[in-house]
């Protein structure tokens, strides 16, 4: 598990949430969609880290 990668994912998620809220406030569909895409990317980054952790656990138990 990389703390740095997890931190990057959290930052990307916060950036996406902020952009989506900005889009909601301004009525910008572009910002809403781009913000959601950033949040989805952050979720994928977290999933990747979770999978790496699981793989490490399996290798350590073997």
PDB file of N, CA, C and O in Angstrom:
ATOM      1  N   UNK A   1       0.853  -1.186   0.000  1.00  0.00           N
ATOM      2  CA  UNK A   1       0.000   0.000   0.000  1.00  0.00           C
ATOM      3  C   UNK A   1       0.887   1.233   0.000  1.00  0.00           C
ATOM      4  O   UNK A   1       1.868   1.311   0.740  1.00  0.00           O
ATOM      5  N   UNK A   2       0.540   2.161  -0.811  1.00  0.00           N
ATOM      6  CA  UNK A   2       1.298   3.397  -0.873  1.00  0.00           C
ATOM      7  C   UNK A   2       0.457   4.535  -0.304  1.00  0.00           C
ATOM      8  O   UNK A   2      -0.587   4.899  -0.844  1.00  0.00           O
ATOM      9  N   UNK A   3       0.939   5.072   0.782  1.00  0.00           N
ATOM     10  CA  UNK A   3       0.248   6.204   1.403  1.00  0.00           C
ATOM     11  C   UNK A   3       0.189   7.374   0.421  1.00  0.00           C
ATOM     12  O   UNK A   3      -0.802   8.101   0.352  1.00  0.00           O
ATOM     13  N   UNK A   4       1.260   7.534  -0.325  1.00  0.00           N
ATOM     14  CA  UNK A   4       1.311   8.640  -1.295  1.00  0.00           C
ATOM     15  C   UNK A   4       0.227   8.482  -2.363  1.00  0.00           C
ATOM     16  O   UNK A   4      -0.437   9.455  -2.719  1.00  0.00           O
ATOM     17  N   UNK A   5       0.046   7.262  -2.874  1.00  0.00           N
ATOM     18  CA  UNK A   5      -0.980   7.021  -3.885  1.00  0.00           C
ATOM     19  C   UNK A   5      -2.381   7.215  -3.303  1.00  0.00           C
ATOM     20  O   UNK A   5      -3.267   7.748  -3.971  1.00  0.00           O
ATOM     21  N   UNK A   6      -2.573   6.784  -2.069  1.00  0.00           N
ATOM     22  CA  UNK A   6      -3.883   6.984  -1.416  1.00  0.00           C
ATOM     23  C   UNK A   6      -4.152   8.480  -1.234  1.00  0.00           C
ATOM     24  O   UNK A   6      -5.275   8.940  -1.440  1.00  0.00           O
ATOM     25  N   UNK A   7      -3.133   9.227  -0.854  1.00  0.00           N
ATOM     26  CA  UNK A   7      -3.293  10.675  -0.672  1.00  0.00           C
ATOM     27  C   UNK A   7      -3.636  11.360  -1.991  1.00  0.00           C
ATOM     28  O   UNK A   7      -4.450  12.282  -2.030  1.00  0.00           O
ATOM     29  N   UNK A   8      -3.006  10.899  -3.068  1.00  0.00           N
ATOM     30  CA  UNK A   8      -3.313  11.462  -4.388  1.00  0.00           C
ATOM     31  C   UNK A   8      -4.766  11.177  -4.767  1.00  0.00           C
ATOM     32  O   UNK A   8      -5.439  12.028  -5.348  1.00  0.00           O
ATOM     33  N   UNK A   9      -5.242   9.980  -4.436  1.00  0.00           N
ATOM     34  CA  UNK A   9      -6.629   9.622  -4.741  1.00  0.00           C
ATOM     35  C   UNK A   9      -7.605  10.494  -3.949  1.00  0.00           C
ATOM     36  O   UNK A   9      -8.623  10.938  -4.481  1.00  0.00           O
ATOM     37  N   UNK A  10      -7.291  10.731  -2.687  1.00  0.00           N
ATOM     38  CA  UNK A  10      -8.151  11.583  -1.850  1.00  0.00           C
ATOM     39  C   UNK A  10      -8.170  13.002  -2.408  1.00  0.00           C
ATOM     40  O   UNK A  10      -9.225  13.632  -2.483  1.00  0.00           O
ATOM     41  N   UNK A  11      -6.996  13.501  -2.799  1.00  0.00           N
ATOM     42  CA  UNK A  11      -6.923  14.851  -3.360  1.00  0.00           C
ATOM     43  C   UNK A  11      -7.718  14.947  -4.661  1.00  0.00           C
ATOM     44  O   UNK A  11      -8.418  15.933  -4.889  1.00  0.00           O
ATOM     45  N   UNK A  12      -7.611  13.923  -5.516  1.00  0.00           N
ATOM     46  CA  UNK A  12      -8.352  13.910  -6.785  1.00  0.00           C
ATOM     47  C   UNK A  12      -9.849  13.891  -6.521  1.00  0.00           C
ATOM     48  O   UNK A  12     -10.614  14.560  -7.215  1.00  0.00           O
ATOM     49  N   UNK A  13     -10.276  13.115  -5.506  1.00  0.00           N
ATOM     50  CA  UNK A  13     -11.691  13.039  -5.156  1.00  0.00           C
ATOM     51  C   UNK A  13     -12.197  14.398  -4.673  1.00  0.00           C
ATOM     52  O   UNK A  13     -13.265  14.846  -5.091  1.00  0.00           O
ATOM     53  N   UNK A  14     -11.443  15.050  -3.802  1.00  0.00           N
ATOM     54  CA  UNK A  14     -11.845  16.370  -3.305  1.00  0.00           C
ATOM     55  C   UNK A  14     -11.901  17.393  -4.433  1.00  0.00           C
ATOM     56  O   UNK A  14     -12.814  18.218  -4.488  1.00  0.00           O
ATOM     57  N   UNK A  15     -10.934  17.336  -5.319  1.00  0.00           N
ATOM     58  CA  UNK A  15     -10.930  18.234  -6.477  1.00  0.00           C
ATOM     59  C   UNK A  15     -12.181  18.013  -7.326  1.00  0.00           C
ATOM     60  O   UNK A  15     -12.813  18.968  -7.778  1.00  0.00           O
ATOM     61  N   UNK A  16     -12.527  16.754  -7.535  1.00  0.00           N
ATOM     62  CA  UNK A  16     -13.705  16.433  -8.328  1.00  0.00           C
ATOM     63  C   UNK A  16     -14.990  16.902  -7.666  1.00  0.00           C
ATOM     64  O   UNK A  16     -15.882  17.435  -8.326  1.00  0.00           O
ATOM     65  N   UNK A  17     -15.077  16.697  -6.350  1.00  0.00           N
ATOM     66  CA  UNK A  17     -16.274  17.141  -5.627  1.00  0.00           C
ATOM     67  C   UNK A  17     -16.426  18.656  -5.718  1.00  0.00           C
ATOM     68  O   UNK A  17     -17.523  19.168  -5.943  1.00  0.00           O
ATOM     69  N   UNK A  18     -15.307  19.367  -5.540  1.00  0.00           N
ATOM     70  CA  UNK A  18     -15.346  20.827  -5.616  1.00  0.00           C
ATOM     71  C   UNK A  18     -15.768  21.290  -7.008  1.00  0.00           C
ATOM     72  O   UNK A  18     -16.568  22.216  -7.142  1.00  0.00           O
ATOM     73  N   UNK A  19     -15.236  20.653  -8.031  1.00  0.00           N
ATOM     74  CA  UNK A  19     -15.592  21.037  -9.398  1.00  0.00           C
ATOM     75  C   UNK A  19     -17.057  20.734  -9.684  1.00  0.00           C
ATOM     76  O   UNK A  19     -17.736  21.511 -10.356  1.00  0.00           O
ATOM     77  N   UNK A  20     -17.543  19.610  -9.177  1.00  0.00           N
ATOM     78  CA  UNK A  20     -18.947  19.260  -9.391  1.00  0.00           C
ATOM     79  C   UNK A  20     -19.873  20.263  -8.688  1.00  0.00           C
ATOM     80  O   UNK A  20     -20.885  20.679  -9.252  1.00  0.00           O
ATOM     81  N   UNK A  21     -19.526  20.641  -7.474  1.00  0.00           N
ATOM     82  CA  UNK A  21     -20.337  21.625  -6.744  1.00  0.00           C
ATOM     83  C   UNK A  21     -20.307  22.965  -7.468  1.00  0.00           C
ATOM     84  O   UNK A  21     -21.332  23.638  -7.578  1.00  0.00           O
ATOM     85  N   UNK A  22     -19.141  23.349  -7.956  1.00  0.00           N
ATOM     86  CA  UNK A  22     -19.036  24.594  -8.722  1.00  0.00           C
ATOM     87  C   UNK A  22     -19.943  24.537  -9.940  1.00  0.00           C
ATOM     88  O   UNK A  22     -20.626  25.508 -10.263  1.00  0.00           O
ATOM     89  N   UNK A  23     -19.945  23.399 -10.609  1.00  0.00           N
ATOM     90  CA  UNK A  23     -20.826  23.221 -11.758  1.00  0.00           C
ATOM     91  C   UNK A  23     -22.287  23.307 -11.372  1.00  0.00           C
ATOM     92  O   UNK A  23     -23.097  23.866 -12.111  1.00  0.00           O
ATOM     93  N   UNK A  24     -22.634  22.745 -10.198  1.00  0.00           N
ATOM     94  CA  UNK A  24     -24.017  22.842  -9.717  1.00  0.00           C
ATOM     95  C   UNK A  24     -24.396  24.303  -9.469  1.00  0.00           C
ATOM     96  O   UNK A  24     -25.496  24.736  -9.813  1.00  0.00           O
ATOM     97  N   UNK A  25     -23.474  25.052  -8.869  1.00  0.00           N
ATOM     98  CA  UNK A  25     -23.761  26.450  -8.537  1.00  0.00           C
ATOM     99  C   UNK A  25     -23.867  27.339  -9.767  1.00  0.00           C
ATOM    100  O   UNK A  25     -24.690  28.252  -9.822  1.00  0.00           O
ATOM    101  N   UNK A  26     -23.014  27.056 -10.761  1.00  0.00           N
ATOM    102  CA  UNK A  26     -22.992  27.910 -11.952  1.00  0.00           C
ATOM    103  C   UNK A  26     -23.877  27.375 -13.074  1.00  0.00           C
ATOM    104  O   UNK A  26     -24.113  28.061 -14.069  1.00  0.00           O
ATOM    105  N   UNK A  27     -24.364  26.152 -12.912  1.00  0.00           N
ATOM    106  CA  UNK A  27     -25.170  25.545 -13.958  1.00  0.00           C
ATOM    107  C   UNK A  27     -24.336  24.998 -15.109  1.00  0.00           C
ATOM    108  O   UNK A  27     -24.854  24.741 -16.196  1.00  0.00           O
ATOM    109  N   UNK A  28     -23.037  24.820 -14.861  1.00  0.00           N
ATOM    110  CA  UNK A  28     -22.139  24.327 -15.901  1.00  0.00           C
ATOM    111  C   UNK A  28     -22.152  22.798 -15.927  1.00  0.00           C
ATOM    112  O   UNK A  28     -21.599  22.141 -15.044  1.00  0.00           O
ATOM    113  N   UNK A  29     -22.781  22.263 -16.933  1.00  0.00           N
ATOM    114  CA  UNK A  29     -22.811  20.810 -17.093  1.00  0.00           C
ATOM    115  C   UNK A  29     -21.403  20.262 -17.292  1.00  0.00           C
ATOM    116  O   UNK A  29     -21.085  19.170 -16.823  1.00  0.00           O
ATOM    117  N   UNK A  30     -20.568  21.015 -17.982  1.00  0.00           N
ATOM    118  CA  UNK A  30     -19.184  20.589 -18.230  1.00  0.00           C
ATOM    119  C   UNK A  30     -18.453  20.378 -16.906  1.00  0.00           C
ATOM    120  O   UNK A  30     -17.808  19.347 -16.719  1.00  0.00           O
ATOM    121  N   UNK A  31     -18.544  21.334 -15.992  1.00  0.00           N
ATOM    122  CA  UNK A  31     -17.878  21.201 -14.699  1.00  0.00           C
ATOM    123  C   UNK A  31     -18.486  20.069 -13.873  1.00  0.00           C
ATOM    124  O   UNK A  31     -17.769  19.370 -13.158  1.00  0.00           O
ATOM    125  N   UNK A  32     -19.781  19.888 -13.965  1.00  0.00           N
ATOM    126  CA  UNK A  32     -20.431  18.793 -13.237  1.00  0.00           C
ATOM    127  C   UNK A  32     -19.886  17.452 -13.709  1.00  0.00           C
ATOM    128  O   UNK A  32     -19.534  16.595 -12.898  1.00  0.00           O
ATOM    129  N   UNK A  33     -19.817  17.276 -15.017  1.00  0.00           N
ATOM    130  CA  UNK A  33     -19.367  16.010 -15.589  1.00  0.00           C
ATOM    131  C   UNK A  33     -17.879  15.795 -15.320  1.00  0.00           C
ATOM    132  O   UNK A  33     -17.471  14.702 -14.928  1.00  0.00           O
ATOM    133  N   UNK A  34     -17.075  16.824 -15.527  1.00  0.00           N
ATOM    134  CA  UNK A  34     -15.638  16.687 -15.282  1.00  0.00           C
ATOM    135  C   UNK A  34     -15.367  16.383 -13.811  1.00  0.00           C
ATOM    136  O   UNK A  34     -14.478  15.594 -13.493  1.00  0.00           O
ATOM    137  N   UNK A  35     -16.120  16.999 -12.925  1.00  0.00           N
ATOM    138  CA  UNK A  35     -15.973  16.729 -11.498  1.00  0.00           C
ATOM    139  C   UNK A  35     -16.314  15.284 -11.166  1.00  0.00           C
ATOM    140  O   UNK A  35     -15.623  14.644 -10.373  1.00  0.00           O
ATOM    141  N   UNK A  36     -17.373  14.775 -11.768  1.00  0.00           N
ATOM    142  CA  UNK A  36     -17.753  13.386 -11.531  1.00  0.00           C
ATOM    143  C   UNK A  36     -16.709  12.427 -12.095  1.00  0.00           C
ATOM    144  O   UNK A  36     -16.421  11.392 -11.495  1.00  0.00           O
ATOM    145  N   UNK A  37     -16.148  12.771 -13.240  1.00  0.00           N
ATOM    146  CA  UNK A  37     -15.096  11.932 -13.839  1.00  0.00           C
ATOM    147  C   UNK A  37     -13.891  11.865 -12.905  1.00  0.00           C
ATOM    148  O   UNK A  37     -13.317  10.792 -12.715  1.00  0.00           O
ATOM    149  N   UNK A  38     -13.506  12.989 -12.325  1.00  0.00           N
ATOM    150  CA  UNK A  38     -12.375  12.998 -11.384  1.00  0.00           C
ATOM    151  C   UNK A  38     -12.680  12.131 -10.166  1.00  0.00           C
ATOM    152  O   UNK A  38     -11.801  11.428  -9.667  1.00  0.00           O
ATOM    153  N   UNK A  39     -13.915  12.179  -9.690  1.00  0.00           N
ATOM    154  CA  UNK A  39     -14.291  11.346  -8.550  1.00  0.00           C
ATOM    155  C   UNK A  39     -14.241   9.862  -8.929  1.00  0.00           C
ATOM    156  O   UNK A  39     -13.791   9.034  -8.137  1.00  0.00           O
ATOM    157  N   UNK A  40     -14.695   9.532 -10.118  1.00  0.00           N
ATOM    158  CA  UNK A  40     -14.639   8.149 -10.587  1.00  0.00           C
ATOM    159  C   UNK A  40     -13.192   7.679 -10.720  1.00  0.00           C
ATOM    160  O   UNK A  40     -12.868   6.540 -10.385  1.00  0.00           O
ATOM    161  N   UNK A  41     -12.337   8.554 -11.207  1.00  0.00           N
ATOM    162  CA  UNK A  41     -10.911   8.225 -11.329  1.00  0.00           C
ATOM    163  C   UNK A  41     -10.314   7.972  -9.951  1.00  0.00           C
ATOM    164  O   UNK A  41      -9.531   7.038  -9.775  1.00  0.00           O
ATOM    165  N   UNK A  42     -10.677   8.794  -8.977  1.00  0.00           N
ATOM    166  CA  UNK A  42     -10.186   8.604  -7.609  1.00  0.00           C
ATOM    167  C   UNK A  42     -10.659   7.265  -7.049  1.00  0.00           C
ATOM    168  O   UNK A  42      -9.902   6.583  -6.359  1.00  0.00           O
ATOM    169  N   UNK A  43     -11.887   6.888  -7.335  1.00  0.00           N
ATOM    170  CA  UNK A  43     -12.404   5.587  -6.886  1.00  0.00           C
ATOM    171  C   UNK A  43     -11.592   4.447  -7.497  1.00  0.00           C
ATOM    172  O   UNK A  43     -11.293   3.464  -6.820  1.00  0.00           O
ATOM    173  N   UNK A  44     -11.240   4.576  -8.763  1.00  0.00           N
ATOM    174  CA  UNK A  44     -10.425   3.561  -9.425  1.00  0.00           C
ATOM    175  C   UNK A  44      -9.036   3.491  -8.797  1.00  0.00           C
ATOM    176  O   UNK A  44      -8.471   2.408  -8.646  1.00  0.00           O
ATOM    177  N   UNK A  45      -8.496   4.639  -8.436  1.00  0.00           N
ATOM    178  CA  UNK A  45      -7.185   4.663  -7.778  1.00  0.00           C
ATOM    179  C   UNK A  45      -7.254   3.940  -6.429  1.00  0.00           C
ATOM    180  O   UNK A  45      -6.348   3.181  -6.084  1.00  0.00           O
ATOM    181  N   UNK A  46      -8.315   4.172  -5.676  1.00  0.00           N
ATOM    182  CA  UNK A  46      -8.490   3.478  -4.394  1.00  0.00           C
ATOM    183  C   UNK A  46      -8.637   1.978  -4.607  1.00  0.00           C
ATOM    184  O   UNK A  46      -8.065   1.188  -3.856  1.00  0.00           O
ATOM    185  N   UNK A  47      -9.390   1.582  -5.610  1.00  0.00           N
ATOM    186  CA  UNK A  47      -9.578   0.169  -5.907  1.00  0.00           C
ATOM    187  C   UNK A  47      -8.245  -0.492  -6.247  1.00  0.00           C
ATOM    188  O   UNK A  47      -7.959  -1.599  -5.792  1.00  0.00           O
ATOM    189  N   UNK A  48      -7.439   0.190  -7.041  1.00  0.00           N
ATOM    190  CA  UNK A  48      -6.121  -0.337  -7.394  1.00  0.00           C
ATOM    191  C   UNK A  48      -5.272  -0.571  -6.142  1.00  0.00           C
ATOM    192  O   UNK A  48      -4.610  -1.602  -6.017  1.00  0.00           O
ATOM    193  N   UNK A  49      -5.298   0.390  -5.221  1.00  0.00           N
ATOM    194  CA  UNK A  49      -4.535   0.240  -3.978  1.00  0.00           C
ATOM    195  C   UNK A  49      -5.090  -0.904  -3.127  1.00  0.00           C
ATOM    196  O   UNK A  49      -4.329  -1.643  -2.503  1.00  0.00           O
ATOM    197  N   UNK A  50      -6.410  -1.046  -3.104  1.00  0.00           N
ATOM    198  CA  UNK A  50      -7.020  -2.156  -2.357  1.00  0.00           C
ATOM    199  C   UNK A  50      -6.576  -3.499  -2.929  1.00  0.00           C
ATOM    200  O   UNK A  50      -6.258  -4.424  -2.182  1.00  0.00           O
ATOM    201  N   UNK A  51      -6.556  -3.600  -4.261  1.00  0.00           N
ATOM    202  CA  UNK A  51      -6.128  -4.837  -4.911  1.00  0.00           C
ATOM    203  C   UNK A  51      -4.658  -5.136  -4.625  1.00  0.00           C
ATOM    204  O   UNK A  51      -4.287  -6.289  -4.406  1.00  0.00           O
ATOM    205  N   UNK A  52      -3.835  -4.114  -4.627  1.00  0.00           N
ATOM    206  CA  UNK A  52      -2.424  -4.308  -4.307  1.00  0.00           C
ATOM    207  C   UNK A  52      -2.270  -4.808  -2.868  1.00  0.00           C
ATOM    208  O   UNK A  52      -1.449  -5.685  -2.597  1.00  0.00           O
ATOM    209  N   UNK A  53      -3.061  -4.248  -1.949  1.00  0.00           N
ATOM    210  CA  UNK A  53      -3.008  -4.689  -0.550  1.00  0.00           C
ATOM    211  C   UNK A  53      -3.421  -6.153  -0.428  1.00  0.00           C
ATOM    212  O   UNK A  53      -2.773  -6.925   0.279  1.00  0.00           O
ATOM    213  N   UNK A  54      -4.500  -6.538  -1.116  1.00  0.00           N
ATOM    214  CA  UNK A  54      -4.977  -7.924  -1.079  1.00  0.00           C
ATOM    215  C   UNK A  54      -3.925  -8.874  -1.642  1.00  0.00           C
ATOM    216  O   UNK A  54      -3.674  -9.934  -1.069  1.00  0.00           O
ATOM    217  N   UNK A  55      -3.313  -8.499  -2.757  1.00  0.00           N
ATOM    218  CA  UNK A  55      -2.282  -9.336  -3.366  1.00  0.00           C
ATOM    219  C   UNK A  55      -1.100  -9.505  -2.413  1.00  0.00           C
ATOM    220  O   UNK A  55      -0.552 -10.599  -2.283  1.00  0.00           O
ATOM    221  N   UNK A  56      -0.719  -8.433  -1.759  1.00  0.00           N
ATOM    222  CA  UNK A  56       0.392  -8.508  -0.795  1.00  0.00           C
ATOM    223  C   UNK A  56       0.031  -9.435   0.362  1.00  0.00           C
ATOM    224  O   UNK A  56       0.862 -10.231   0.800  1.00  0.00           O
ATOM    225  N   UNK A  57      -1.195  -9.338   0.855  1.00  0.00           N
ATOM    226  CA  UNK A  57      -1.643 -10.222   1.939  1.00  0.00           C
ATOM    227  C   UNK A  57      -1.578 -11.687   1.522  1.00  0.00           C
ATOM    228  O   UNK A  57      -1.150 -12.542   2.298  1.00  0.00           O
ATOM    229  N   UNK A  58      -2.003 -11.970   0.294  1.00  0.00           N
ATOM    230  CA  UNK A  58      -1.998 -13.348  -0.200  1.00  0.00           C
ATOM    231  C   UNK A  58      -0.566 -13.869  -0.305  1.00  0.00           C
ATOM    232  O   UNK A  58      -0.276 -14.998   0.090  1.00  0.00           O
ATOM    233  N   UNK A  59       0.323 -13.039  -0.839  1.00  0.00           N
ATOM    234  CA  UNK A  59       1.725 -13.449  -0.986  1.00  0.00           C
ATOM    235  C   UNK A  59       2.365 -13.649   0.386  1.00  0.00           C
ATOM    236  O   UNK A  59       3.134 -14.589   0.583  1.00  0.00           O
ATOM    237  N   UNK A  60       2.049 -12.771   1.327  1.00  0.00           N
ATOM    238  CA  UNK A  60       2.631 -12.876   2.662  1.00  0.00           C
ATOM    239  C   UNK A  60       2.175 -14.138   3.389  1.00  0.00           C
ATOM    240  O   UNK A  60       2.925 -14.699   4.189  1.00  0.00           O
ATOM    241  N   UNK A  61       0.943 -14.590   3.115  1.00  0.00           N
ATOM    242  CA  UNK A  61       0.411 -15.789   3.763  1.00  0.00           C
ATOM    243  C   UNK A  61       0.941 -17.075   3.137  1.00  0.00           C
ATOM    244  O   UNK A  61       0.905 -18.136   3.759  1.00  0.00           O
ATOM    245  N   UNK A  62       1.432 -16.975   1.907  1.00  0.00           N
ATOM    246  CA  UNK A  62       1.896 -18.184   1.185  1.00  0.00           C
ATOM    247  C   UNK A  62       3.276 -18.596   1.613  1.00  0.00           C
ATOM    248  O   UNK A  62       3.809 -19.584   1.109  1.00  0.00           O
TER     249      UNK A  62
END
